């Protein structure tokens, strides 16, 4: 089917250009030198805001995109990506201005008004994020590798497809393939990662001789391996600091994984898990990558999420009153019988909801009522007193279990 763009191209002899599916035609912040008129294919216009992709619309055959920068003289305010194989007609500033000048005066006035309106709306969306793109790429690479390695049959010999990891990086970050290649090459030169070329070749059939002739080899893909996952991010972080003054990248991840969170807090991931379980850390600090989370739910089945199995906690690992949820009832009843009402009330005031319920469950109804009332009337518990009572509880439990206090 012919479009107006076909007639335009024939009559004006302008240049055309093609983009494969997934190609980034331009990105936010680049100079606006040309606009594009779509002959065939589809183009998505979007912005990356707070590590999220905000879609601003799609363009199809006969529609123009990228014209705002030429009309306003400012840099690109969004990104354009080919959704299919796309062919466009390139419109430079003189050509676009000529088309505008030839249009009726009311159309020119409306166009100017729309330009100002779009600029205002675009500015309200958000400011452009900034940070260290080098380290952001390394973090996404580490997360992707870790997730893939977890399900590998032989973790020690595990490798991933370079093309696959590049797609994962571009799904999250606003970055071109050239920039990814540059970062990966730096990591390979530092021996932080290992890249292995996977070559292939085309075979041409000879109908006369009924044979196949092998053509020249080409690199079909590359496999990527991280020899030391534990040290990878630390080395990448040090490299990122050295490269920061020279870096032209201006986008960063707004989110960190749990390991990064623990590292910044100078704690172990296990401690962060426990604090999340005890609801000491607000739930709104943690997010799931939606495609990965939905795939995990589908793989595990919804029945898996209906019950939670408590990990077994060793007696020697008991630290706080909330840990008594891992202690058997008989032991707790014997320990509680040796503590006075006031100390039990202090423990109940310190305990979380689950541990508090276990305290009352292991007391007679009459005593539980007295402890509950006194706990409510305590007000602010003295920190030194609370620490002492909590330590006494731990010592008594461990002593009863045959462990030295």
C-alpha positions as CSV (number, residue, x, y, z in Angstrom):
1,X,0.0,0.0,0.0
2,X,1.4,3.4,-1.0
3,X,1.5,6.3,1.5
4,X,1.8,10.0,1.1
5,X,5.4,9.5,2.2
6,X,6.1,7.5,-0.9
7,X,4.9,10.4,-3.1
8,X,6.9,12.9,-1.0
9,X,10.1,10.8,-1.5
10,X,9.6,10.6,-5.3
11,X,8.8,14.3,-5.7
12,X,11.6,15.7,-3.6
13,X,14.4,13.2,-4.0
14,X,15.2,13.2,-0.3
15,X,17.3,10.6,1.5
16,X,15.9,7.5,3.2
17,X,17.3,5.4,6.0
18,X,16.4,2.0,7.5
19,X,16.5,0.7,11.0
20,X,16.3,-2.9,12.2
21,X,13.8,-3.9,15.0
22,X,15.0,-2.7,18.4
23,X,17.4,0.0,17.0
24,X,17.7,3.2,18.9
25,X,17.2,6.0,16.3
26,X,18.1,8.8,18.7
27,X,18.2,9.3,22.4
28,X,17.4,12.1,24.8
29,X,20.0,14.9,25.0
30,X,21.4,14.5,21.5
31,X,21.4,17.4,19.0
32,X,18.3,17.7,16.9
33,X,19.6,17.9,13.3
34,X,16.9,16.0,11.4
35,X,13.4,14.8,11.7
36,X,11.9,11.6,10.2
37,X,8.9,10.7,8.1
38,X,8.0,7.0,8.3
39,X,7.6,5.1,5.1
40,X,7.1,1.7,6.6
41,X,7.4,0.2,10.1
42,X,6.6,1.6,13.6
43,X,8.5,3.8,16.0
44,X,8.1,4.1,19.8
45,X,8.9,7.4,21.5
46,X,9.7,7.2,25.2
47,X,11.6,8.6,28.1
48,X,13.5,6.8,30.9
49,X,12.4,8.3,34.2
50,X,13.6,6.9,37.6
51,X,14.7,3.6,36.0
52,X,11.2,3.3,34.3
53,X,10.3,3.5,30.7
54,X,7.6,6.1,30.1
55,X,5.9,5.6,26.7
56,X,5.0,8.9,24.9
57,X,3.4,7.2,21.9
58,X,3.9,5.3,18.7
59,X,4.3,6.5,15.1
60,X,3.4,4.7,12.0
61,X,3.6,5.1,8.2
62,X,3.0,8.7,7.0
63,X,3.7,10.2,10.5
64,X,6.6,12.4,11.5
65,X,8.7,12.2,14.7
66,X,11.7,14.1,15.9
67,X,10.5,17.4,14.5
68,X,10.2,19.2,17.8
69,X,14.0,19.7,18.1
70,X,14.3,21.2,14.7
71,X,11.4,23.6,15.2
72,X,12.5,24.7,18.7
73,X,16.3,24.4,18.1
74,X,16.8,22.4,21.3
75,X,18.2,19.0,22.0
76,X,16.2,15.8,21.9
77,X,13.7,15.5,24.8
78,X,12.9,11.9,24.3
79,X,14.1,8.6,22.7
80,X,12.9,6.9,19.5
81,X,13.2,3.2,19.0
82,X,12.2,1.1,15.9
83,X,9.5,-1.5,16.9
84,X,9.7,-3.2,13.5
85,X,12.0,-3.0,10.5
86,X,11.5,0.7,9.7
87,X,12.3,2.9,6.7
88,X,12.2,6.6,7.1
89,X,12.6,9.7,5.0
90,X,15.1,12.1,6.5
91,X,13.9,15.7,6.8
92,X,16.5,18.3,7.6
93,X,15.9,21.8,9.1
94,X,15.7,23.7,5.8
95,X,13.3,21.2,4.2
96,X,11.0,21.1,7.3
97,X,11.0,24.9,7.6
98,X,10.2,25.2,3.9
99,X,7.2,22.9,4.4
100,X,6.1,25.0,7.3
101,X,6.5,28.3,5.5
102,X,4.4,27.0,2.6
103,X,1.6,26.1,4.9
104,X,-1.2,28.6,5.7
105,X,-0.6,31.2,8.3
106,X,-3.1,29.7,10.8
107,X,-1.3,26.4,10.6
108,X,2.0,28.1,11.4
109,X,0.5,29.8,14.5
110,X,-1.1,26.5,15.7
111,X,2.2,24.7,15.1
112,X,4.1,27.3,17.3
113,X,1.5,27.0,20.0
114,X,1.7,23.1,20.0
115,X,5.5,23.3,20.2
116,X,5.4,25.4,23.3
117,X,2.7,23.2,24.8
118,X,4.7,20.0,24.2
119,X,7.8,21.5,25.6
120,X,6.0,22.5,28.8
121,X,4.4,19.0,29.2
122,X,7.7,17.3,28.5
123,X,9.4,19.4,31.2
124,X,6.8,18.4,33.7
125,X,7.4,14.7,33.3
126,X,10.7,14.8,35.2
127,X,14.3,15.9,35.0
128,X,16.9,13.6,33.4
129,X,18.5,11.3,35.9
130,X,22.3,11.3,36.3
131,X,24.9,9.0,37.7
132,X,27.6,6.5,36.6
133,X,26.6,4.4,33.6
134,X,29.6,2.2,33.8
135,X,28.7,0.9,37.3
136,X,25.0,0.7,36.3
137,X,25.9,-1.6,33.4
138,X,28.1,-3.8,35.7
139,X,25.3,-4.1,38.2
140,X,22.7,-5.2,35.6
141,X,25.3,-7.6,34.2
142,X,25.9,-9.1,37.7
143,X,22.2,-9.4,38.4
144,X,21.5,-11.1,35.1
145,X,24.5,-13.5,35.4
146,X,23.6,-14.4,39.0
147,X,20.0,-15.1,38.1
148,X,21.0,-17.3,35.1
149,X,23.7,-19.1,37.1
150,X,21.3,-20.0,39.8
151,X,19.5,-22.4,37.5
152,X,22.6,-23.7,35.6
153,X,23.3,-27.4,35.9
154,X,27.1,-26.8,36.3
155,X,27.6,-23.4,37.9
156,X,31.4,-23.6,37.8
157,X,31.4,-23.8,34.0
158,X,28.5,-21.4,33.5
159,X,28.4,-19.0,30.6
160,X,25.8,-16.6,29.2
161,X,25.1,-15.2,25.8
162,X,26.5,-11.8,25.2
163,X,23.6,-10.9,22.9
164,X,21.1,-11.9,25.6
165,X,22.8,-9.9,28.3
166,X,22.9,-6.8,26.0
167,X,19.2,-7.1,25.5
168,X,18.7,-7.2,29.3
169,X,20.9,-4.2,29.8
170,X,19.1,-2.1,27.2
171,X,15.7,-3.2,28.7
172,X,16.7,-1.4,31.9
173,X,19.2,1.4,30.9
174,X,19.1,4.1,28.3
175,X,22.3,3.0,26.5
176,X,23.4,2.1,23.0
177,X,25.1,-1.1,21.8
178,X,28.3,0.8,21.1
179,X,28.4,2.0,24.7
180,X,27.8,-1.5,26.1
181,X,30.6,-2.9,23.9
182,X,33.0,-0.2,25.1
183,X,32.2,-1.0,28.8
184,X,32.5,-4.8,28.3
185,X,35.8,-4.4,26.5
186,X,37.2,-2.5,29.4
187,X,36.0,-5.2,31.8
188,X,37.6,-7.9,29.5
189,X,40.9,-6.1,29.4
190,X,41.0,-6.0,33.2
191,X,40.3,-9.8,33.2
192,X,37.1,-9.1,35.3
193,X,35.1,-11.0,32.7
194,X,35.9,-13.6,30.0
195,X,34.6,-13.3,26.5
196,X,34.7,-16.2,24.0
197,X,33.7,-15.8,20.3
198,X,31.1,-18.3,18.9
199,X,31.8,-18.5,15.2
200,X,29.6,-19.9,12.4
201,X,29.6,-19.9,8.6
202,X,27.1,-20.0,5.7
203,X,27.2,-23.0,3.4
204,X,26.3,-22.4,-0.3
205,X,24.8,-25.3,-2.3
206,X,26.3,-26.2,-5.7
207,X,23.4,-27.6,-7.7
208,X,25.7,-29.0,-10.4
209,X,28.0,-30.9,-8.1
210,X,25.4,-31.5,-5.4
211,X,27.8,-30.3,-2.7
212,X,27.9,-27.6,-0.2
213,X,30.7,-25.1,0.0
214,X,31.6,-23.4,3.2
215,X,31.7,-19.6,3.2
216,X,33.8,-17.3,5.3
217,X,33.4,-17.6,9.1
218,X,31.7,-14.8,11.1
219,X,31.1,-14.2,14.8
220,X,27.5,-15.4,15.5
221,X,27.6,-14.5,19.2
222,X,30.0,-14.3,22.2
223,X,29.7,-16.2,25.5
224,X,30.4,-14.3,28.7
225,X,31.6,-15.6,32.0
226,X,32.4,-13.9,35.3
227,X,35.2,-16.0,37.0
228,X,34.7,-14.5,40.5
229,X,31.2,-13.2,41.1
230,X,32.0,-12.2,44.7
231,X,34.7,-9.7,43.6
232,X,33.2,-8.6,40.3
233,X,31.1,-5.7,41.7
234,X,33.8,-4.4,44.0
235,X,36.3,-4.3,41.2
236,X,33.6,-2.7,38.9
237,X,32.9,-0.1,41.6
238,X,36.6,0.8,41.9
239,X,36.9,1.1,38.1
240,X,33.8,3.3,38.0
241,X,35.3,5.7,40.4
242,X,38.5,6.0,38.2
243,X,36.5,6.4,35.0
244,X,33.9,8.9,36.4
245,X,35.8,12.1,35.5
246,X,36.2,10.8,31.9
247,X,32.7,9.4,31.5
248,X,30.2,10.9,29.1
249,X,27.4,8.7,30.4
250,X,24.6,10.5,32.2
251,X,22.2,7.9,33.4
252,X,22.1,5.6,36.4
253,X,20.0,2.9,38.0
254,X,17.7,4.4,40.6
255,X,17.4,0.9,42.3
256,X,19.8,-1.4,44.0
257,X,19.5,-5.1,44.7
258,X,19.5,-6.6,48.2
259,X,23.3,-7.3,48.1
260,X,24.1,-3.7,47.2
261,X,21.8,-2.5,50.0
262,X,23.6,-4.7,52.5
263,X,27.0,-3.5,51.3
264,X,26.0,0.1,51.6
265,X,24.6,-0.5,55.1
266,X,27.8,-2.5,56.0
267,X,25.7,-5.5,56.9
268,X,25.3,-9.1,55.6
269,X,22.5,-10.0,53.2
270,X,21.3,-12.5,55.8
271,X,20.8,-9.7,58.4
272,X,18.8,-7.7,55.9
273,X,16.6,-10.7,55.2
274,X,15.9,-11.0,58.9
275,X,15.2,-7.4,59.3
276,X,12.7,-7.5,56.4
277,X,11.1,-10.6,58.0
278,X,10.8,-8.7,61.3
279,X,9.4,-5.7,59.4
280,X,12.1,-3.5,60.7
281,X,12.7,-2.1,57.2
282,X,9.8,-0.5,55.4
283,X,8.3,-2.6,52.6
284,X,8.2,0.3,50.2
285,X,12.0,0.2,49.9
286,X,11.9,-3.1,48.0
287,X,10.7,-3.7,44.5
288,X,10.6,-6.6,42.0
289,X,11.6,-6.5,38.4
290,X,8.1,-7.2,37.0
291,X,9.0,-9.5,34.0
292,X,11.3,-11.6,36.1
293,X,8.9,-11.7,39.0
294,X,6.0,-12.8,36.8
295,X,8.2,-15.5,35.2
296,X,9.2,-16.7,38.7
297,X,5.6,-16.9,39.9
298,X,4.6,-18.9,36.8
299,X,7.6,-21.3,37.3
300,X,7.0,-21.9,41.0
301,X,3.2,-22.0,40.8
302,X,0.8,-19.9,43.0
303,X,0.5,-22.7,45.6
304,X,4.1,-22.1,46.5
305,X,3.2,-18.7,47.8
306,X,0.4,-19.8,50.0
307,X,2.6,-21.0,52.9
308,X,6.0,-20.0,54.2
309,X,8.4,-22.4,55.8
310,X,10.4,-20.8,58.6
311,X,14.1,-21.5,58.2
312,X,15.4,-23.5,61.2
313,X,17.3,-21.2,63.6
314,X,20.0,-22.8,65.8
315,X,19.9,-22.1,69.5
316,X,23.4,-20.6,69.4
317,X,22.2,-18.1,66.8
318,X,19.5,-16.6,69.1
319,X,20.1,-12.9,69.5
320,X,16.8,-11.0,70.2
321,X,13.4,-11.7,71.8
322,X,11.9,-12.0,68.2
323,X,14.1,-15.1,67.7
324,X,12.0,-17.0,70.3
325,X,9.6,-17.9,67.5
326,X,12.2,-20.6,66.6
327,X,12.3,-22.0,70.2
328,X,10.0,-24.9,71.3
329,X,7.1,-24.2,73.6
330,X,8.3,-26.5,76.4
331,X,11.6,-24.6,76.7
332,X,9.8,-21.2,76.7
333,X,7.3,-22.3,79.4
334,X,10.2,-23.4,81.7
335,X,12.1,-20.2,81.1
336,X,9.1,-17.9,81.6
337,X,8.3,-19.6,84.9
338,X,11.6,-18.4,86.3
339,X,11.0,-14.8,85.2
340,X,8.9,-12.3,87.1
341,X,5.8,-10.5,85.7
342,X,7.7,-7.3,85.1
343,X,10.4,-8.9,83.0
344,X,7.8,-10.7,80.9
345,X,6.0,-7.4,80.4
346,X,9.3,-5.8,79.2
347,X,9.9,-8.7,76.8
348,X,6.3,-8.4,75.5
349,X,6.9,-4.7,74.9
350,X,10.1,-5.3,73.0
351,X,8.7,-8.2,70.9
352,X,7.3,-8.1,67.5
353,X,3.7,-9.2,66.8
354,X,4.6,-12.9,66.2
355,X,7.0,-13.2,69.1
356,X,4.6,-11.3,71.4
357,X,1.8,-13.8,70.5
358,X,4.1,-16.7,71.4
359,X,4.9,-15.2,74.8
360,X,1.2,-15.0,75.7
361,X,0.5,-18.4,74.3
362,X,3.1,-20.0,76.7
363,X,1.6,-18.3,79.8
364,X,-1.6,-19.3,81.6
365,X,-4.6,-17.1,80.6
366,X,-4.5,-15.3,84.0
367,X,-0.8,-14.6,83.9
368,X,-1.0,-13.6,80.2
369,X,-3.7,-11.0,81.1
370,X,-1.5,-9.5,83.9
371,X,1.6,-9.4,81.7
372,X,-0.4,-7.9,78.8
373,X,-1.9,-5.1,81.0
374,X,1.5,-4.3,82.6
375,X,3.2,-4.2,79.1
376,X,0.7,-1.7,77.9
377,X,1.3,0.5,81.0
378,X,5.1,0.5,80.8
379,X,5.3,3.5,78.4
380,X,8.9,4.0,77.2
381,X,11.0,1.1,78.3
382,X,14.5,1.9,79.6
383,X,17.0,0.8,77.0
384,X,19.5,-0.5,79.5
385,X,16.8,-2.5,81.4
386,X,15.4,-3.9,78.2
387,X,18.8,-5.0,77.0
388,X,19.5,-6.7,80.3
389,X,16.1,-8.6,80.3
390,X,16.6,-9.6,76.7
391,X,20.1,-10.9,77.4
392,X,18.8,-12.8,80.5
393,X,16.2,-14.5,78.3
394,X,18.8,-15.6,75.8
395,X,21.1,-16.9,78.5
396,X,18.4,-18.9,80.2
397,X,17.3,-20.5,76.9
398,X,20.8,-21.4,75.9
399,X,21.6,-22.7,79.4
400,X,18.6,-24.9,79.4
401,X,19.7,-26.3,76.1
402,X,23.1,-27.1,77.4
403,X,25.0,-24.1,75.9
404,X,27.3,-21.9,77.9
405,X,25.9,-18.4,78.5
